[in-house]
Amino acid sequence: GSILLYLAEKFGKFLPTDHADRTRVMNWLFWQVGSAPFVGGGFGHFFAYAPEKFQYPIDRFTMETKRQLDVLDKELAKSKYVAGDEYTIADMAIFPWYGLLVKDKIYQGAAEFLSAHEYKNVNRWADEIMKRKAVARGRMVNRVQGPETEQVRERHNSKDFDGKSIS
């Protein structure tokens, strides 16, 4: 969150200057900072990575992840993006955790397990963000899994993306 805020301020992009709009973006940015550890460190760990499957932590973090998806879904029913009708650093921060989760791009099988199809607004939002060229390119950087054509292990200039694309 801090790095996104720094870059947005430095370059004057993806962060509104209007006080109320900026506050809304900051609220959602901080929501991600506080909420995503439950998705990654909690749900993701116990669902996908833990060496032993224990029902209690899986259930606990599943319910919290579903609650967070519901909060996000209700907010996205009101606007195109998380903090309004413009793409902001809030979307940039939230998408890799929640957007990729509902699209089953992280924690394989999690979308079905979570009934992610029920979060229609989150899915619509994730589809919208995945269409962004910069997002597709960003998802390839430092990627070490999947087909070689979807990986850009080291990024030094735009030619590093030649012949690459991600689904």
N, C-alpha and C positions, 0 to 999 in steps of 0.2 A: 504494500500500500504506500509506503513511504517513497519508494523509488518511482512509482507511477505518479504520485503527487509532485515530486521534484521535476520529473520530465514534463508533465503537463504545464507546470508553472514556467519552466525554463523556455519551452517552445510555444507557449500560449495556445495549446490545442487540447481538446477533449476534456476541458474543465470550464464550465460557464463562468463568466465574470459577474453576472447578476448574483447578488448575495443569497437570495432564496434558492435559486437553481443550484448554485455552488454548494449550499448547505445540504440540499437533497442528495447530490452526488457524494458528498463527504459522508453522509449518513449511511449510504449503501456501501461505500468503500469500507468503512469501519465495520459494517455488518459482516462483510466478507472476511475481514481480518479476524473477527471474533468467532465466526460460525464455521468457516472452512476446516479448522482443525478437527471438528466433530466428523466431517465427511472423510477427510484424508487419514488423520491419525486414529480415528475411531472406526467408522464404518468400513472404510477401505482396508484398513489393517486387518480387522477381524473377519471381514467377508472374503478378502482376496489373499492376504499374505501370512496371516498367523499360522504357525506350524501345526497347531491343533485348533479344531473348530469347537468353540464353546458357545452354547446357545444363548446364555444370558447377555454377554457383550454384543453378540450379533443382533439380538432383538433390541437391546437398548439403543445401539447406535443406528439401527435401521429406523426405529421410530423417530429418533431425533432428525435424521436425514430427511425422512418423509415430512416432518413438521416444517423443516426449513424449505423444502421444495414447495410446500403449500403456501408459506409466507411469500416466497418469490413468485409463485404462480398468481396469487391474488394481486400482487403489485403489478405484474406484467399484464394483467387484464385491463389496467388503466392506461397503459402507454406502450409505445413501440419498444422502448428500451427500459432498462431498470429505473433510471432516474428521470425519465421523460421521453421526449421524442427525438433526442439527439444521442448518438453513440458517445459514451464517455469512459473515463478511467474506471468507473464503477462496473461497467460491462466487461471491460478488459480484465478486471480482477475476478469477477464472479464467473465468467464463462468457462475458464479451464476446469473449474471444480464442478459446477452445476450443469452447464451446457453440455460438456463432454460426458458427464454422468448419464444424463437422460438419453443421450445418443449412443450409449454403450461403447464409448471410445476409451473409457478407463474402467478398471475393475470388471473385466469381461463377465457378462451375464448379470451385472448389477441392475441394468435398466429393467430387465424382465422381473428380477427379484423384487425391485422397488415399485413395480407397476408404473414405471415412468411415463407410459403413454397417457396416464390420467392427468398429467400436468401439461395440459394443452398449450397454455400460454408460455410456459418454459420451453416447450418443444418448438413453438413458433419462433420464439426469440433465438433459440440456439440455431435453428435453420437459417435465420436471417444473418446471424453473426458468422456462421460457417461459410456464407457466400462471399464474405469480404476477402479480397485477395491478400491483404496484409495478414489476416488471421491464418489463412491457409499456409502462407509462407512461414509465419511464426511457429506454427505447429510442427514444421519440419526441422527447425533448428535444434541441434543437440539430440535429435531423436536417434535412438539406438535399436529400436524394434521395428518390425515390419519390413516391407520390401525396400531395397536399396533406393528405389526411385522416390521414396517418401522420406528419405533421410538426408539431412545436411549436417554432417557431424561438426564441421568447422565453417563458420561464416566469416568471410573476409571482404567479399564484395558481391554485387548482384549476380555475377556470373556463376556463383556457387549454386544458384537455383536452376541453372539451365538443364533442361531435360528432366526436371523433377516436378511432381505434383502429388497432392495428398487427397485421399478420399474422406 
